Amino acid sequence: MSEAYLYPGTKVLINHAGLRDQELLDIFERNRSAFRLMELQAKPIQGNFDMGHLQAIHKHLFQDVYPFAGNLRTTNIGKDNFWFSDYPSISFKANNIFTALKEDNYYQKLKPEQFADKVAVLYSDLNYLHPFREGNGRSTREFFRHLAENAGYELKWSNVPKEQYMEAVIKATDNPSKYMGDLSQVFLKCIKPEAPEWTTPEQPLPLKDVIKLAEGIPGIHNKLNITSEMLKQPVERFKIETTGKGNEKLQFQFKNSQEIHKVLLEKPPFMTAQMKSQWLELAANNIGPIQMKNPGLEL
């Protein structure tokens, strides 16, 4: 472990906050990088899906924490007796990796299974590269979220338990020929979640409370015109699923009705759960608008 990155006599990375306690640094890093990640999710960094693009993401995520944010490491690093790529060859290997990605048209127009196979190999290659002294995983995951979106997919890491994802990455990096298929299956689950089952609450919920359980709210171009009275009407069963465009589809059935209604939900940026709840209550009492104005949301 190179001393150049550490405070003298410690194993703590030099940081902008001057923290020399690892536990405090972990908390500081987690909070600041989480805030910066929210910024990227609202306004992604534009790039060419190359090393420069990955470095820009790393710099944004860790700009408040580490002086080396966005810079390639200048020391060799390893974990649990596994050594990542030697640092002098990082740029050369990265050029080969990202050139191949460009020649493969950034995995666009691929079926889910094909896309999962491709990104599994790419992820394993970048994990072995481990180009930064710290923060490789978070930067790489955000890079892949952008890459998936560019290829027409929504990549949701939460679809797979963190332990399962980490185990698949480690095994695929250590023994690609044997375990790459496991990592491919992880990516397939992250871009192709299983269809949700119908939820039947013990007591019927008013439609406004069902919508509160989702992340989005009804878009204006739904074929179903939701009224204030409908928001107060009890729902017998419902299910919420994520669409390929990053929105949600709500299906529900009112009490004492056989008809199944479908509504596309939009996720407005920066709308908190509290704001959404207040908006629905106002709409249910015929005080505010029922649907958001967003052209292109049709179901």
MARGU-908217 format. One record per residue: residue number from 1; x, y negated, z of N, C-alpha, C in turn; residue in three letters. Coordinates in pm, whole numbers. Example, Ala and Ser with C-alpha at 12.3 -4.5 7.8 and 13.67 -1.06 7.14 Angstrom:
<rs>
1|1319|569|780|1230|450|780|1320|330|780|ALA $
2|1285|225|708|1367|106|714|1290|-3|787|SER $
</rs>
This chain:
<rs>
1|85|121|0|0|0|0|88|-125|0|MET $
2|72|-210|-96|157|-328|-109|131|-429|1|SER $
3|239|-479|65|227|-579|169|187|-714|113|GLU $
4|206|-736|-17|178|-866|-77|32|-907|-62|ALA $
5|-58|-813|-51|-201|-842|-40|-247|-852|106|TYR $
6|-160|-820|201|-200|-806|340|-141|-913|430|LEU $
7|-211|-942|540|-152|-1026|642|-37|-948|707|TYR $
8|75|-1013|732|191|-943|789|156|-865|916|PRO $
9|199|-741|920|178|-657|1037|38|-601|1050|GLY $
10|-46|-616|945|-183|-564|949|-213|-487|821|THR $
11|-329|-426|818|-380|-362|697|-500|-438|642|LYS $
12|-513|-564|683|-626|-649|643|-587|-734|523|VAL $
13|-671|-733|420|-644|-811|299|-652|-961|327|LEU $
14|-559|-1036|271|-562|-1181|284|-693|-1233|223|ILE $
15|-762|-1319|297|-894|-1366|253|-910|-1514|280|ASN $
16|-1006|-1575|210|-1028|-1720|220|-1075|-1763|358|HIS $
17|-1139|-1673|432|-1189|-1708|565|-1082|-1695|673|ALA $
18|-967|-1638|636|-859|-1622|734|-887|-1516|839|GLY $
19|-978|-1425|809|-1016|-1320|905|-910|-1211|908|LEU $
20|-867|-1172|1029|-766|-1067|1042|-820|-946|1116|ARG $
21|-949|-945|1135|-1018|-830|1194|-1096|-762|1081|ASP $
22|-1069|-634|1056|-1128|-565|941|-1280|-560|947|GLN $
23|-1333|-540|1066|-1479|-531|1080|-1545|-664|1045|GLU $
24|-1486|-774|1092|-1541|-905|1059|-1527|-936|910|LEU $
25|-1414|-895|852|-1393|-916|709|-1495|-836|628|LEU $
26|-1523|-713|670|-1622|-631|600|-1758|-699|597|ASP $
27|-1797|-756|711|-1927|-824|720|-1927|-948|631|ILE $
28|-1821|-1026|638|-1809|-1148|558|-1812|-1114|409|PHE $
29|-1734|-1015|370|-1728|-975|228|-1863|-926|179|GLU $
30|-1929|-843|259|-2058|-786|220|-2162|-897|201|ARG $
31|-2165|-993|293|-2265|-1100|285|-2240|-1193|166|ASN $
32|-2115|-1233|148|-2085|-1327|40|-2101|-1263|-98|ARG $
33|-2054|-1139|-111|-2066|-1073|-242|-2212|-1042|-275|SER $
34|-2293|-1013|-171|-2435|-988|-193|-2504|-1114|-244|ALA $
35|-2467|-1228|-189|-2524|-1355|-235|-2486|-1382|-380|PHE $
36|-2358|-1360|-413|-2312|-1382|-550|-2375|-1283|-647|ARG $
37|-2403|-1161|-599|-2469|-1062|-684|-2610|-1107|-718|LEU $
38|-2680|-1167|-623|-2813|-1221|-649|-2807|-1327|-759|MET $
39|-2702|-1407|-758|-2687|-1508|-863|-2670|-1443|-1000|GLU $
40|-2590|-1336|-1005|-2568|-1267|-1133|-2694|-1199|-1182|LEU $
41|-2775|-1147|-1091|-2898|-1081|-1132|-2999|-1182|-1187|GLN $
42|-2992|-1306|-1138|-3079|-1411|-1189|-3024|-1470|-1319|ALA $
43|-2891|-1481|-1327|-2827|-1538|-1445|-2698|-1461|-1474|LYS $
44|-2707|-1352|-1551|-2589|-1268|-1579|-2479|-1345|-1652|PRO $
45|-2355|-1307|-1625|-2242|-1363|-1696|-2240|-1309|-1839|ILE $
46|-2232|-1398|-1934|-2226|-1356|-2074|-2083|-1319|-2111|GLN $
47|-2067|-1213|-2186|-1933|-1171|-2224|-1937|-1071|-2337|GLY $
48|-1823|-1016|-2370|-1810|-924|-2483|-1794|-779|-2440|ASN $
49|-1830|-749|-2316|-1817|-612|-2263|-1675|-560|-2283|PHE $
50|-1580|-643|-2239|-1439|-607|-2244|-1377|-632|-2107|ASP $
51|-1244|-624|-2098|-1177|-643|-1970|-1202|-783|-1915|MET $
52|-1202|-883|-2005|-1228|-1020|-1962|-1366|-1035|-1900|GLY $
53|-1462|-965|-1956|-1599|-968|-1905|-1604|-908|-1764|HIS $
54|-1540|-794|-1746|-1535|-729|-1615|-1462|-816|-1513|LEU $
55|-1355|-881|-1554|-1281|-969|-1465|-1366|-1090|-1424|GLN $
56|-1446|-1142|-1515|-1532|-1256|-1484|-1637|-1218|-1381|ALA $
57|-1690|-1097|-1392|-1788|-1048|-1294|-1722|-1034|-1157|ILE $
58|-1602|-974|-1154|-1529|-957|-1028|-1498|-1092|-964|HIS $
59|-1456|-1187|-1045|-1423|-1321|-993|-1546|-1386|-932|LYS $
60|-1662|-1373|-997|-1783|-1434|-943|-1825|-1368|-812|HIS $
61|-1819|-1237|-808|-1863|-1165|-689|-1778|-1194|-567|LEU $
62|-1646|-1209|-586|-1555|-1218|-472|-1482|-1352|-463|PHE $
63|-1533|-1453|-531|-1468|-1584|-531|-1461|-1646|-393|GLN $
64|-1556|-1613|-306|-1558|-1671|-172|-1472|-1593|-73|ASP $
65|-1423|-1475|-117|-1359|-1384|-22|-1210|-1369|-45|VAL $
66|-1170|-1336|-168|-1030|-1299|-191|-961|-1393|-291|TYR $
67|-836|-1430|-266|-760|-1513|-360|-736|-1442|-493|PRO $
68|-740|-1308|-492|-713|-1233|-615|-839|-1203|-695|PHE $
69|-950|-1265|-662|-1075|-1239|-733|-1058|-1263|-883|ALA $
70|-1091|-1162|-962|-1082|-1173|-1107|-947|-1136|-1165|GLY $
71|-847|-1111|-1080|-713|-1077|-1127|-688|-927|-1120|ASN $
72|-615|-875|-1218|-577|-735|-1216|-476|-712|-1104|LEU $
73|-485|-596|-1043|-395|-566|-930|-250|-551|-978|ARG $
74|-160|-580|-888|-17|-570|-918|51|-472|-823|THR $
75|-23|-372|-784|30|-267|-697|-43|-138|-726|THR $
76|18|-26|-695|-50|103|-710|-136|130|-588|ASN $
77|-255|186|-610|-345|216|-499|-403|356|-515|ILE $
78|-444|413|-404|-506|545|-405|-602|559|-290|GLY $
79|-674|671|-289|-771|697|-183|-785|847|-164|LYS $
80|-774|890|-38|-789|1033|-6|-698|1120|-93|ASP $
81|-572|1085|-100|-471|1160|-174|-491|1160|-325|ASN $
82|-579|1071|-373|-599|1055|-518|-547|918|-559|PHE $
83|-456|915|-657|-400|789|-701|-465|745|-832|TRP $
84|-505|618|-834|-563|562|-955|-452|526|-1054|PHE $
85|-491|474|-1168|-394|442|-1273|-282|353|-1219|SER $
86|-159|376|-1264|-49|289|-1225|-73|150|-1283|ASP $
87|-41|48|-1204|-82|-88|-1242|-17|-140|-1370|TYR $
88|108|-104|-1404|165|-160|-1528|89|-122|-1655|PRO $
89|16|-9|-1650|-51|38|-1772|-199|1|-1777|SER $
90|-247|-77|-1681|-390|-111|-1676|-436|-182|-1803|ILE $
91|-365|-285|-1843|-407|-364|-1960|-409|-279|-2087|SER $
92|-308|-196|-2104|-300|-110|-2223|-416|-12|-2226|PHE $
93|-443|55|-2112|-552|152|-2106|-687|84|-2123|LYS $
94|-701|-33|-2062|-828|-107|-2072|-856|-145|-2217|ALA $
95|-754|-184|-2290|-772|-220|-2431|-824|-101|-2511|ASN $
96|-771|17|-2485|-818|138|-2554|-963|170|-2517|ASN $
97|-995|158|-2389|-1130|189|-2341|-1234|97|-2404|ILE $
98|-1207|-33|-2400|-1306|-129|-2448|-1310|-139|-2600|PHE $
99|-1200|-106|-2665|-1203|-98|-2812|-1293|16|-2856|THR $
100|-1284|129|-2787|-1370|243|-2819|-1516|210|-2793|ALA $
101|-1543|134|-2687|-1681|92|-2656|-1736|4|-2768|LEU $
102|-1655|-88|-2816|-1698|-176|-2925|-1724|-97|-3051|LYS $
103|-1636|-3|-3083|-1653|79|-3203|-1777|167|-3194|GLU $
104|-1819|197|-3071|-1940|276|-3050|-2063|189|-3039|ASP $
105|-2049|61|-3082|-2161|-33|-3086|-2225|-53|-2950|ASN $
106|-2143|-45|-2846|-2188|-69|-2709|-2306|20|-2669|TYR $
107|-2311|139|-2728|-2410|243|-2695|-2553|200|-2723|TYR $
108|-2570|115|-2822|-2705|72|-2858|-2772|177|-2945|GLN $
109|-2905|176|-2942|-2991|263|-3023|-2966|412|-2994|LYS $
110|-2937|443|-2869|-2918|583|-2829|-3036|630|-2745|LEU $
111|-3067|757|-2754|-3169|816|-2669|-3116|821|-2526|LYS $
112|-3206|828|-2426|-3161|826|-2286|-3051|928|-2255|PRO $
113|-3067|1051|-2303|-2968|1155|-2274|-2833|1121|-2336|GLU $
114|-2835|1069|-2459|-2711|1031|-2526|-2644|913|-2455|GLN $
115|-2726|816|-2416|-2673|699|-2345|-2610|742|-2213|PHE $
116|-2677|830|-2140|-2625|876|-2010|-2491|947|-2027|ALA $
117|-2479|1028|-2130|-2353|1099|-2156|-2240|1000|-2184|ASP $
118|-2268|900|-2265|-2166|802|-2302|-2120|720|-2182|LYS $
119|-2216|667|-2105|-2178|580|-1994|-2111|658|-1882|VAL $
120|-2141|786|-1869|-2075|868|-1767|-1925|875|-1793|ALA $
121|-1889|898|-1919|-1747|904|-1956|-1681|767|-1936|VAL $
122|-1749|662|-1981|-1694|527|-1966|-1676|492|-1819|LEU $
123|-1775|525|-1738|-1767|493|-1596|-1650|567|-1530|TYR $
124|-1634|693|-1566|-1524|772|-1510|-1389|712|-1549|SER $
125|-1378|667|-1675|-1253|606|-1722|-1222|478|-1645|ASP $
126|-1325|394|-1624|-1303|269|-1553|-1277|292|-1405|LEU $
127|-1339|396|-1350|-1313|427|-1210|-1168|470|-1190|ASN $
128|-1116|549|-1284|-976|589|-1276|-884|467|-1295|TYR $
129|-925|376|-1381|-846|254|-1404|-837|171|-1276|LEU $
130|-951|155|-1204|-955|81|-1078|-871|-47|-1089|HIS $
131|-911|-139|-1176|-822|-252|-1211|-800|-355|-1101|PRO $
132|-885|-357|-997|-874|-461|-895|-826|-403|-761|PHE $
133|-766|-489|-681|-716|-444|-551|-830|-404|-458|ARG $
134|-943|-468|-472|-1063|-437|-391|-1184|-482|-470|GLU $
135|-1300|-417|-447|-1424|-458|-513|-1446|-396|-649|GLY $
136|-1382|-284|-678|-1398|-219|-809|-1538|-164|-831|ASN $
137|-1591|-95|-731|-1723|-32|-745|-1833|-130|-773|GLY $
138|-1840|-237|-695|-1947|-335|-712|-1937|-407|-846|ARG $
139|-1815|-440|-887|-1797|-507|-1015|-1834|-416|-1131|SER $
140|-1791|-290|-1121|-1820|-195|-1228|-1969|-168|-1239|THR $
141|-2037|-153|-1126|-2182|-128|-1131|-2257|-245|-1194|ARG $
142|-2215|-367|-1162|-2280|-483|-1221|-2250|-491|-1371|GLU $
143|-2128|-459|-1410|-2092|-455|-1552|-2181|-356|-1626|PHE $
144|-2202|-238|-1567|-2283|-135|-1632|-2430|-174|-1635|PHE $
145|-2475|-251|-1539|-2614|-299|-1542|-2633|-389|-1664|ARG $
146|-2535|-476|-1690|-2541|-563|-1807|-2534|-481|-1936|HIS $
147|-2444|-384|-1938|-2426|-300|-2056|-2554|-224|-2088|LEU $
148|-2618|-169|-1986|-2743|-94|-2005|-2853|-186|-2057|ALA $
149|-2862|-304|-2000|-2965|-400|-2044|-2944|-436|-2190|GLU $
150|-2819|-455|-2230|-2787|-487|-2369|-2826|-373|-2463|ASN $
151|-2826|-250|-2411|-2862|-133|-2491|-3011|-100|-2481|ALA $
152|-3087|-182|-2406|-3231|-161|-2397|-3277|-78|-2280|GLY $
153|-3190|-62|-2179|-3227|16|-2061|-3217|-67|-1934|TYR $
154|-3296|-30|-1835|-3281|-89|-1702|-3211|14|-1615|GLU $
155|-3096|-24|-1564|-3016|66|-1481|-3044|36|-1335|LEU $
156|-3109|129|-1267|-3145|110|-1127|-3068|210|-1041|LYS $
157|-2962|163|-977|-2878|249|-894|-2956|309|-778|TRP $
158|-3062|241|-734|-3140|288|-619|-3219|416|-649|SER $
159|-3224|456|-776|-3296|580|-810|-3224|705|-760|ASN $
160|-3098|691|-726|-3017|804|-680|-2954|769|-546|VAL $
161|-2957|859|-447|-2892|832|-319|-2745|798|-339|PRO $
162|-2694|704|-261|-2556|657|-277|-2457|773|-263|LYS $
163|-2484|864|-170|-2392|976|-148|-2382|1064|-273|GLU $
164|-2495|1086|-339|-2496|1169|-460|-2420|1100|-573|GLN $
165|-2442|970|-588|-2372|894|-691|-2221|895|-667|TYR $
166|-2178|870|-542|-2037|864|-510|-1970|1000|-533|MET $
167|-2037|1105|-492|-1981|1239|-510|-1963|1271|-658|GLU $
168|-2061|1235|-739|-2054|1261|-883|-1940|1183|-947|ALA $
169|-1921|1057|-906|-1813|975|-961|-1677|1034|-925|VAL $
170|-1660|1070|-799|-1532|1124|-753|-1498|1254|-826|ILE $
171|-1595|1343|-836|-1570|1471|-901|-1541|1455|-1050|LYS $
172|-1617|1368|-1116|-1598|1347|-1260|-1463|1283|-1289|ALA $
173|-1419|1194|-1200|-1289|1130|-1219|-1175|1229|-1195|THR $
174|-1193|1316|-1096|-1089|1413|-1061|-1083|1531|-1159|ASP $
175|-1203|1574|-1207|-1209|1690|-1297|-1318|1667|-1402|ASN $
176|-1289|1586|-1504|-1391|1549|-1604|-1452|1668|-1676|PRO $
177|-1372|1764|-1714|-1424|1876|-1794|-1526|1958|-1717|SER $
178|-1517|1959|-1587|-1606|2042|-1506|-1727|1965|-1453|LYS $
179|-1707|1837|-1419|-1812|1766|-1346|-1871|1645|-1420|TYR $
180|-1830|1618|-1543|-1883|1501|-1614|-2035|1513|-1633|MET $
181|-2084|1636|-1649|-2228|1657|-1666|-2307|1612|-1545|GLY $
182|-2249|1628|-1425|-2317|1584|-1303|-2332|1432|-1301|ASP $
183|-2226|1362|-1343|-2233|1216|-1347|-2331|1169|-1455|LEU $
184|-2337|1241|-1565|-2432|1209|-1670|-2575|1220|-1619|SER $
185|-2603|1322|-1538|-2737|1340|-1482|-2772|1228|-1385|GLN $
186|-2671|1177|-1314|-2694|1064|-1224|-2739|943|-1305|VAL $
187|-2669|916|-1414|-2706|801|-1499|-2843|820|-1562|PHE $
188|-2874|943|-1600|-3005|969|-1660|-3117|937|-1561|LEU $
189|-3096|973|-1435|-3196|942|-1333|-3205|793|-1308|LYS $
190|-3092|722|-1321|-3092|579|-1296|-3160|500|-1407|CYS $
191|-3163|554|-1528|-3228|482|-1639|-3363|543|-1675|ILE $
192|-3394|658|-1621|-3517|727|-1656|-3579|786|-1529|LYS $
193|-3636|699|-1443|-3693|748|-1318|-3812|839|-1342|PRO $
194|-3831|932|-1252|-3945|1023|-1262|-4075|944|-1250|GLU $
195|-4175|987|-1324|-4306|920|-1319|-4364|929|-1179|ALA $
196|-4408|818|-1121|-4459|821|-984|-4593|895|-975|PRO $
197|-4616|954|-860|-4743|1020|-834|-4847|916|-794|GLU $
198|-4972|953|-807|-5080|866|-762|-5075|853|-610|TRP $
199|-5097|733|-562|-5105|708|-418|-5251|691|-380|THR $
200|-5295|769|-284|-5432|760|-234|-5428|722|-87|THR $
201|-5448|595|-54|-5441|551|86|-5556|610|169|PRO $
202|-5531|621|298|-5634|675|388|-5761|593|381|GLU $
203|-5745|462|374|-5858|372|356|-5833|290|230|GLN $
204|-5935|276|143|-5916|197|21|-5862|58|50|PRO $
205|-5763|15|-32|-5703|-117|-15|-5760|-213|-118|LEU $
206|-5781|-340|-81|-5821|-437|-183|-5709|-451|-286|PRO $
207|-5744|-482|-408|-5647|-490|-516|-5532|-586|-483|LEU $
208|-5562|-696|-415|-5457|-793|-381|-5350|-730|-293|LYS $
209|-5390|-639|-203|-5294|-573|-116|-5214|-466|-191|ASP $
210|-5276|-406|-291|-5204|-308|-375|-5095|-381|-453|VAL $
211|-5130|-498|-509|-5031|-574|-587|-4916|-620|-498|ILE $
212|-4944|-645|-371|-4838|-685|-277|-4734|-575|-260|LYS $
213|-4772|-451|-283|-4678|-339|-270|-4579|-332|-385|LEU $
214|-4613|-396|-498|-4524|-398|-614|-4430|-518|-603|ALA $
215|-4334|-526|-695|-4242|-640|-697|-4297|-755|-779|GLU $
216|-4380|-723|-880|-4428|-825|-972|-4571|-869|-945|GLY $
217|-4618|-958|-1032|-4755|-1008|-1027|-4811|-1006|-1170|ILE $
218|-4945|-1004|-1186|-5003|-991|-1320|-4961|-1101|-1416|PRO $
219|-4922|-1062|-1538|-4890|-1158|-1643|-5017|-1200|-1716|GLY $
220|-5012|-1315|-1778|-5134|-1373|-1836|-5183|-1298|-1959|ILE $
221|-5097|-1222|-2026|-5137|-1158|-2151|-5187|-1014|-2133|HIS $
222|-5223|-976|-2011|-5286|-846|-1992|-5424|-846|-2056|ASN $
223|-5461|-731|-2109|-5595|-718|-2168|-5702|-725|-2060|LYS $
224|-5667|-678|-1941|-5762|-682|-1829|-5756|-820|-1764|LEU $
225|-5866|-889|-1762|-5874|-1021|-1701|-5908|-1006|-1553|ASN $
226|-5811|-1020|-1468|-5832|-1001|-1324|-5897|-1126|-1266|ILE $
227|-6006|-1105|-1196|-6080|-1216|-1134|-6057|-1216|-983|THR $
228|-6102|-1324|-919|-6091|-1333|-774|-6166|-1220|-706|SER $
229|-6282|-1187|-759|-6363|-1080|-700|-6292|-946|-713|GLU $
230|-6224|-923|-824|-6152|-798|-843|-6038|-784|-742|MET $
231|-5973|-896|-711|-5863|-891|-614|-5911|-845|-477|LEU $
232|-6038|-870|-447|-6092|-831|-316|-6159|-693|-319|LYS $
233|-6173|-637|-438|-6242|-508|-453|-6153|-393|-408|GLN $
234|-6208|-294|-334|-6127|-183|-282|-6080|-87|-392|PRO $
235|-5954|-47|-383|-5892|46|-478|-5884|184|-415|VAL $
236|-5933|286|-488|-5935|424|-439|-5796|488|-448|GLU $
237|-5727|468|-562|-5592|523|-581|-5517|437|-682|ARG $
238|-5383|447|-678|-5302|364|-767|-5163|425|-782|PHE $
239|-5089|380|-884|-4948|412|-897|-4877|299|-969|LYS $
240|-4751|277|-930|-4671|168|-983|-4544|228|-1043|ILE $
241|-4515|194|-1167|-4393|244|-1229|-4320|132|-1302|GLU $
242|-4188|145|-1312|-4106|46|-1380|-4105|73|-1530|THR $
243|-4119|-32|-1610|-4116|-18|-1754|-3974|-36|-1806|THR $
244|-3952|-7|-1934|-3819|-20|-1993|-3771|-163|-2002|GLY $
245|-3860|-261|-1989|-3822|-401|-1999|-3794|-463|-1863|LYS $
246|-3794|-381|-1758|-3763|-432|-1626|-3883|-485|-1551|GLY $
247|-4003|-476|-1610|-4125|-516|-1541|-4189|-392|-1479|ASN $
248|-4313|-403|-1437|-4382|-291|-1375|-4519|-271|-1439|GLU $
249|-4565|-147|-1435|-4700|-115|-1481|-4779|-62|-1362|LYS $
250|-4889|-127|-1335|-4978|-84|-1226|-5101|-18|-1286|LEU $
251|-5129|103|-1241|-5252|172|-1278|-5333|191|-1151|GLN $
252|-5461|164|-1159|-5543|176|-1038|-5687|211|-1073|PHE $
253|-5756|262|-974|-5895|305|-990|-5974|249|-872|GLN $
254|-6077|168|-904|-6159|112|-797|-6244|221|-729|PHE $
255|-6282|197|-608|-6368|289|-535|-6501|305|-608|LYS $
256|-6548|429|-616|-6675|464|-680|-6675|432|-830|ASN $
257|-6556|441|-891|-6544|419|-1036|-6452|526|-1095|SER $
258|-6483|570|-1216|-6400|669|-1284|-6299|605|-1378|GLN $
259|-6313|475|-1402|-6226|407|-1498|-6089|377|-1437|GLU $
260|-5984|402|-1515|-5847|372|-1472|-5802|245|-1544|ILE $
261|-5767|143|-1466|-5724|15|-1521|-5571|10|-1525|HIS $
262|-5517|-60|-1624|-5372|-76|-1638|-5338|-224|-1646|LYS $
263|-5237|-262|-1568|-5195|-402|-1564|-5043|-408|-1566|VAL $
264|-4988|-493|-1652|-4844|-513|-1655|-4809|-625|-1558|LEU $
265|-4709|-601|-1475|-4668|-697|-1373|-4534|-759|-1410|LEU $
266|-4525|-888|-1395|-4401|-961|-1422|-4330|-986|-1289|GLU $
267|-4196|-987|-1293|-4117|-1018|-1173|-4064|-1160|-1184|LYS $
268|-4133|-1258|-1126|-4086|-1397|-1137|-3956|-1415|-1059|PRO $
269|-3856|-1482|-1115|-3731|-1503|-1042|-3754|-1593|-921|PRO $
270|-3687|-1558|-812|-3686|-1639|-689|-3819|-1639|-613|PHE $
271|-3917|-1560|-653|-4042|-1553|-577|-4024|-1453|-463|MET $
272|-4035|-1499|-340|-4020|-1412|-224|-4149|-1337|-199|THR $
273|-4142|-1234|-114|-4262|-1157|-81|-4365|-1244|-11|ALA $
274|-4317|-1339|71|-4410|-1428|141|-4481|-1521|43|GLN $
275|-4407|-1575|-52|-4469|-1662|-153|-4571|-1586|-235|MET $
276|-4537|-1462|-272|-4628|-1380|-351|-4756|-1351|-274|LYS $
277|-4742|-1319|-145|-4858|-1289|-61|-4951|-1410|-52|SER $
278|-4892|-1528|-32|-4972|-1650|-24|-5044|-1678|-156|GLN $
279|-4972|-1655|-267|-5031|-1677|-400|-5151|-1585|-421|TRP $
280|-5141|-1458|-383|-5250|-1362|-401|-5369|-1397|-313|LEU $
281|-5341|-1442|-192|-5452|-1480|-103|-5527|-1600|-159|GLU $
282|-5454|-1697|-213|-5519|-1814|-274|-5600|-1774|-396|LEU $
283|-5542|-1684|-478|-5612|-1638|-599|-5738|-1561|-563|ALA $
284|-5730|-1479|-457|-5846|-1400|-415|-5960|-1489|-366|ALA $
285|-5924|-1606|-314|-6025|-1700|-265|-6059|-1806|-369|ASN $
286|-6017|-1777|-495|-6050|-1863|-609|-5994|-2005|-593|ASN $
287|-5872|-2012|-529|-5809|-2142|-511|-5697|-2163|-612|ILE $
288|-5626|-2055|-645|-5513|-2065|-737|-5535|-1982|-861|GLY $
289|-5441|-1989|-958|-5453|-1910|-1081|-5437|-1761|-1053|PRO $
290|-5505|-1679|-1130|-5499|-1534|-1110|-5375|-1474|-1174|ILE $
291|-5339|-1522|-1292|-5231|-1459|-1367|-5121|-1558|-1401|GLN $
292|-4998|-1507|-1408|-4883|-1591|-1443|-4880|-1615|-1594|MET $
293|-4831|-1731|-1632|-4818|-1762|-1774|-4683|-1713|-1823|LYS $
294|-4685|-1605|-1900|-4562|-1547|-1955|-4592|-1477|-2086|ASN $
295|-4575|-1544|-2199|-4605|-1482|-2328|-4524|-1356|-2349|PRO $
296|-4586|-1259|-2410|-4515|-1137|-2444|-4545|-1022|-2352|GLY $
297|-4611|-1047|-2240|-4648|-938|-2150|-4786|-889|-2187|LEU $
298|-4793|-781|-2261|-4921|-728|-2303|-4929|-579|-2272|GLU $
299|-5046|-533|-2237|-5065|-392|-2208|-5202|-350|-2260|LEU $
</rs>
